[in-house]
């Protein structure tokens, strides 16, 4: 069976080789990472037992990605905190919380891309045009603040972390208009060049 409800089945053999039943080819962990980035849905099964081992394979991909470039997404403090929740009463809540946090982060990224598209219009960006760094830095700061506030809720050392958590400041309409004017001025300068 190659696919199950749109899900590609990857079989892992005892020799650690991965076989994509959808394309009838052997794949690597890098190939699976690429599939994840493209939004392709797959499940990894042990070829002998048929057991679903998707979780452990995805964890292995994360481990390889973290060690490959030296640019880590998971700070040590986050990893320590995550490890501390294993066997804790909060262990049941953490997975859904992390999933919700990542979904919120993705939605904010999409909103930022939409705002940039609105500000620049549908014209393609040239190589000389650089996005306003302040706008990107502000979005990163907001995302970081939201994530840090969210993690404080689970920290055993912050008894009132929920009360301290504040929603991210929304951009005022005047700020957006000012950004649009600045972007339009940049676009005009580039067109005159």
C-alpha positions as CSV (number, residue, x, y, z in Angstrom):
1,X,0.0,0.0,0.0
2,X,1.8,3.2,-1.2
3,X,-0.5,5.8,0.3
4,X,-3.0,6.0,3.1
5,X,-5.4,9.0,3.0
6,X,-2.9,11.1,1.1
7,X,-0.1,10.1,3.4
8,X,3.0,8.6,1.9
9,X,4.3,5.5,3.6
10,X,8.1,5.3,4.2
11,X,9.4,1.9,5.3
12,X,12.5,1.7,7.4
13,X,14.4,-1.6,7.1
14,X,16.7,-3.2,9.6
15,X,19.7,-1.9,7.7
16,X,18.4,1.6,8.4
17,X,17.5,2.2,4.8
18,X,14.3,4.2,4.2
19,X,12.1,3.3,1.2
20,X,9.5,5.7,-0.1
21,X,6.6,3.5,-1.3
22,X,5.0,6.5,-3.1
23,X,8.0,6.9,-5.5
24,X,9.5,3.4,-5.1
25,X,12.9,4.8,-4.3
26,X,15.2,4.8,-1.3
27,X,15.4,8.1,0.5
28,X,17.6,9.7,3.1
29,X,16.8,11.7,6.2
30,X,17.7,14.8,4.2
31,X,15.1,13.8,1.6
32,X,12.5,13.4,4.4
33,X,13.4,16.8,5.8
34,X,12.8,18.2,2.3
35,X,9.4,16.5,2.2
36,X,8.5,18.1,5.5
37,X,9.5,21.6,4.2
38,X,7.4,21.0,1.1
39,X,4.4,20.1,3.3
40,X,4.3,16.5,2.1
41,X,2.6,14.2,4.7
42,X,4.2,10.9,5.4
43,X,4.4,8.2,8.0
44,X,7.4,6.0,8.7
45,X,6.8,2.4,9.4
46,X,9.1,-0.3,10.6
47,X,9.3,-2.7,7.6
48,X,9.3,-5.8,9.7
49,X,6.7,-5.1,12.4
50,X,4.7,-2.4,10.7
51,X,5.0,-0.2,13.8
52,X,4.6,3.5,13.3
53,X,8.0,5.1,14.0
54,X,7.4,8.5,12.5
55,X,8.0,10.3,15.8
56,X,11.5,8.8,16.3
57,X,12.5,9.4,12.7
58,X,11.3,13.1,12.9
59,X,13.2,13.5,16.1
60,X,16.3,12.0,14.4
61,X,15.9,14.6,11.6
62,X,15.8,17.4,14.1
63,X,18.9,16.0,15.8
64,X,20.8,15.9,12.5
65,X,19.6,19.4,11.5
66,X,20.7,20.8,14.9
67,X,24.2,19.3,14.6
68,X,24.7,19.8,10.9
69,X,25.1,23.6,10.6
70,X,25.8,24.8,14.1
71,X,22.8,27.1,13.8
72,X,20.4,25.7,16.4
73,X,16.7,26.4,16.7
74,X,16.5,24.8,20.1
75,X,18.3,26.8,22.8
76,X,19.9,24.9,25.7
77,X,17.5,26.5,28.2
78,X,14.5,25.3,26.2
79,X,15.9,21.8,25.9
80,X,16.5,21.6,29.7
81,X,13.0,22.9,30.4
82,X,11.6,20.4,27.9
83,X,13.5,17.5,29.5
84,X,12.3,18.5,32.9
85,X,8.6,18.0,31.8
86,X,9.2,14.3,31.1
87,X,7.4,12.4,33.9
88,X,6.0,15.6,35.3
89,X,2.3,16.2,35.6
90,X,2.6,18.9,32.9
91,X,3.8,16.3,30.4
92,X,0.3,15.8,29.0
93,X,-0.2,19.5,28.3
94,X,3.2,20.4,26.8
95,X,2.7,18.7,23.3
96,X,-0.6,20.5,22.6
97,X,0.8,23.7,23.9
98,X,3.9,23.5,21.7
99,X,1.8,22.6,18.7
100,X,-0.4,25.6,19.3
101,X,2.6,27.9,19.8
102,X,4.1,26.8,16.5
103,X,0.8,27.3,14.7
104,X,0.6,30.8,16.1
105,X,4.1,31.5,15.0
106,X,3.4,30.3,11.5
107,X,0.2,32.4,11.3
108,X,2.2,35.5,12.3
109,X,4.8,34.8,9.7
110,X,2.0,34.5,7.1
111,X,0.6,37.9,8.3
112,X,4.0,39.5,8.0
113,X,4.4,38.2,4.4
114,X,0.9,39.5,3.6
115,X,1.7,42.9,4.9
116,X,5.0,43.1,2.9
117,X,3.1,42.1,-0.2
118,X,0.5,44.8,0.4
119,X,3.1,47.4,1.1
120,X,5.1,46.5,-2.1
121,X,2.1,45.6,-4.2
122,X,2.2,42.6,-6.6
123,X,5.4,43.8,-8.4
124,X,8.4,41.5,-8.0
125,X,11.1,42.8,-5.7
126,X,14.4,43.6,-7.4
127,X,17.8,42.5,-6.0
128,X,18.6,46.1,-5.0
129,X,15.5,46.5,-2.9
130,X,16.0,45.5,0.7
131,X,13.1,44.9,3.1
132,X,12.9,47.3,6.0
133,X,15.0,45.7,8.7
134,X,13.0,47.4,11.4
135,X,9.8,45.7,10.3
136,X,11.4,42.3,10.3
137,X,13.1,42.9,13.6
138,X,9.8,44.0,15.2
139,X,8.1,40.8,14.0
140,X,10.9,38.6,15.3
141,X,10.8,40.5,18.6
142,X,7.0,40.0,18.9
143,X,7.3,36.3,18.1
144,X,10.1,35.8,20.6
145,X,8.2,37.7,23.3
146,X,5.1,35.6,22.7
147,X,7.1,32.4,22.9
148,X,8.9,33.4,26.0
149,X,5.7,34.4,27.7
150,X,4.2,31.1,26.7
151,X,7.1,29.1,28.1
152,X,6.9,31.1,31.4
153,X,3.4,29.6,32.0
154,X,5.1,26.2,32.3
155,X,8.1,27.2,34.3
156,X,7.9,25.9,37.9
157,X,9.7,29.0,39.1
158,X,7.2,31.6,38.0
159,X,4.1,31.2,40.1
160,X,2.3,34.1,38.5
161,X,3.6,33.7,34.9
162,X,0.1,33.6,33.5
163,X,-0.8,37.0,35.0
164,X,2.5,38.4,33.7
165,X,1.9,37.3,30.1
166,X,0.8,40.2,28.0
167,X,-0.5,40.0,24.4
168,X,1.9,41.4,21.7
169,X,1.4,45.0,20.8
170,X,-0.5,45.4,17.6
171,X,0.7,47.8,15.0
172,X,-1.2,51.1,15.1
173,X,-2.9,52.1,11.8
174,X,-0.7,55.2,11.7
175,X,2.4,53.0,12.0
176,X,1.3,50.9,9.0
177,X,0.5,54.0,6.9
178,X,4.0,55.4,7.8
179,X,5.6,52.1,6.7
180,X,3.7,52.1,3.5
181,X,4.8,55.7,2.7
182,X,8.4,54.7,3.4
183,X,8.2,51.7,1.2
184,X,6.6,53.7,-1.6
185,X,9.4,56.3,-1.3
186,X,12.0,53.4,-1.6
187,X,10.2,52.0,-4.6
188,X,10.1,55.4,-6.3
189,X,13.9,55.9,-5.7
190,X,14.6,52.5,-7.2
191,X,12.5,53.1,-10.2
192,X,14.3,56.4,-10.8
193,X,17.6,54.6,-10.8
